[in-house]
């Protein structure tokens, strides 16, 4: 079974644009629904938004260079080639850094992260559909497998459809986070769990993906970034775990 080969690049581009558009609309809804002080007025929202966009753009590019430096710098110093490729993990971590920097400059002391959980998850799921349909050129597939759900992306090799694994994980994780949200006492805890869970998922699922460039212990650049992000959030997890244990029956309406 192979993905549809109907103008894969066009479909991928369309779905990527759709992911941004839908994610933005969901963000506006979440901003109104949660009424977070960090996003309480237009100036604050713009500052956070600019920080997220700039940080995500830089992070996505730097992560790609780290993950596959041979491909990224193959035609150095041709700058157009350097601008090709990007990474979701890099975009998420870069966006996190960008938001924190923007908040510091704007004097915002409270968290804005919870408003990004649903838009990010939904946008990423839409984008991964495009990655799946793009096939081999997208380089997001897994290693060869004999499992019955392996997908032939066009080279007569059945591979793990890791794009579909990610969609399933995001849908399940988003549902779980929605159920446990009332047991999280601090603004930003849901985002901590969302990003921490995603980084842990990527650290695991990337073990069944081809490694474009092995670094420490044979880990890919993306896996190293996942470890760095998890280390950043590790000190917050015991407090969140205690909060969840203290209110085992609270559910979101």
KAZI-V772237 format. One record per residue. RES is the residue in three letters. PHI is phi as a letter, one per 20 degrees, with the letter a starting at -180 (999 if undefined). NEAR is the number of other ideal C-beta (glycine too) atoms within 12 Angstrom. Layout:
res: [RES/RES]
phi: [PHI/PHI]
near: [NEAR/NEAR]
This chain:
res: [UNK/UNK/UNK/UNK/UNK/UNK/UNK/UNK/UNK/UNK/UNK/UNK/UNK/UNK/UNK/UNK/UNK/UNK/UNK/UNK/UNK/UNK/UNK/UNK/UNK/UNK/UNK/UNK/UNK/UNK/UNK/UNK/UNK/UNK/UNK/UNK/UNK/UNK/UNK/UNK/UNK/UNK/UNK/UNK/UNK/UNK/UNK/UNK/UNK/UNK/UNK/UNK/UNK/UNK/UNK/UNK/UNK/UNK/UNK/UNK/UNK/UNK/UNK/UNK/UNK/UNK/UNK/UNK/UNK/UNK/UNK/UNK/UNK/UNK/UNK/UNK/UNK/UNK/UNK/UNK/UNK/UNK/UNK/UNK/UNK/UNK/UNK/UNK/UNK/UNK/UNK/UNK/UNK/UNK/UNK/UNK/UNK/UNK/UNK/UNK/UNK/UNK/UNK/UNK/UNK/UNK/UNK/UNK/UNK/UNK/UNK/UNK/UNK/UNK/UNK/UNK/UNK/UNK/UNK/UNK/UNK/UNK/UNK/UNK/UNK/UNK/UNK/UNK/UNK/UNK/UNK/UNK/UNK/UNK/UNK/UNK/UNK/UNK/UNK/UNK/UNK/UNK/UNK/UNK/UNK/UNK/UNK/UNK/UNK/UNK/UNK/UNK/UNK/UNK/UNK/UNK/UNK/UNK/UNK/UNK/UNK/UNK/UNK/UNK/UNK/UNK/UNK/UNK/UNK/UNK/UNK/UNK/UNK/UNK/UNK/UNK/UNK/UNK/UNK/UNK/UNK/UNK/UNK/UNK/UNK/UNK/UNK/UNK/UNK/UNK/UNK/UNK/UNK/UNK/UNK/UNK/UNK/UNK/UNK/UNK/UNK/UNK/UNK/UNK/UNK/UNK/UNK/UNK/UNK/UNK/UNK/UNK/UNK/UNK/UNK/UNK/UNK/UNK/UNK/UNK/UNK/UNK/UNK/UNK/UNK/UNK/UNK/UNK/UNK/UNK/UNK/UNK/UNK/UNK/UNK/UNK/UNK/UNK/UNK/UNK/UNK/UNK/UNK/UNK/UNK/UNK/UNK/UNK/UNK/UNK/UNK/UNK/UNK]
phi: [999/c/f/f/d/e/l/g/f/f/f/f/f/f/f/f/f/f/f/f/f/f/g/f/f/f/f/f/f/f/f/f/f/e/l/f/g/f/d/f/b/f/f/f/f/f/f/f/f/f/g/f/f/f/f/f/f/f/f/f/f/f/f/f/f/f/f/c/f/f/f/f/d/f/d/g/e/f/f/f/f/f/e/e/n/b/c/f/g/f/f/f/f/f/f/f/f/f/f/f/f/f/f/f/f/e/m/e/d/d/e/d/f/f/f/e/f/f/g/f/f/f/f/f/f/f/f/f/f/f/f/f/f/f/m/g/f/f/l/d/e/e/f/f/b/d/f/f/e/g/d/e/e/p/d/m/c/e/c/f/e/f/f/f/g/f/g/f/f/f/f/f/f/f/f/f/f/f/f/e/g/f/e/d/f/d/f/o/f/f/f/g/f/f/f/f/f/f/f/f/f/f/g/f/f/f/f/d/d/f/e/f/b/f/d/f/l/m/f/f/f/f/f/f/f/f/f/f/f/f/f/f/e/g/f/e/f/g/f/f/f/f/f/f/f/f/c/f/d/f/c/f/f]
near: [15/22/28/19/17/14/15/25/18/16/25/29/19/21/31/28/18/21/31/25/19/25/34/25/19/28/33/20/17/30/30/15/19/29/18/31/21/35/35/20/16/11/17/27/31/17/28/39/31/22/32/40/25/23/29/34/23/26/35/32/25/27/38/35/30/34/38/29/21/18/20/28/19/17/14/14/10/12/12/10/16/21/16/20/32/32/37/40/41/36/40/42/39/32/39/39/28/31/39/27/22/30/31/16/17/25/12/28/15/22/28/38/40/34/38/45/43/35/36/40/40/31/35/40/34/33/38/34/31/33/38/35/35/31/30/23/20/30/28/42/38/31/21/19/20/11/15/10/17/24/32/21/33/21/14/12/20/22/34/30/35/34/36/28/33/36/30/20/27/36/21/19/32/29/19/22/33/24/21/28/33/20/26/32/18/21/25/34/30/41/39/34/36/40/40/35/33/40/35/26/33/42/26/23/33/38/23/25/31/23/24/27/24/19/19/14/11/13/25/33/34/47/35/30/38/36/27/26/34/28/18/21/30/18/13/25/21/13/20/30/21/17/24/25/14/15/18/14/11/17/14/16/8]
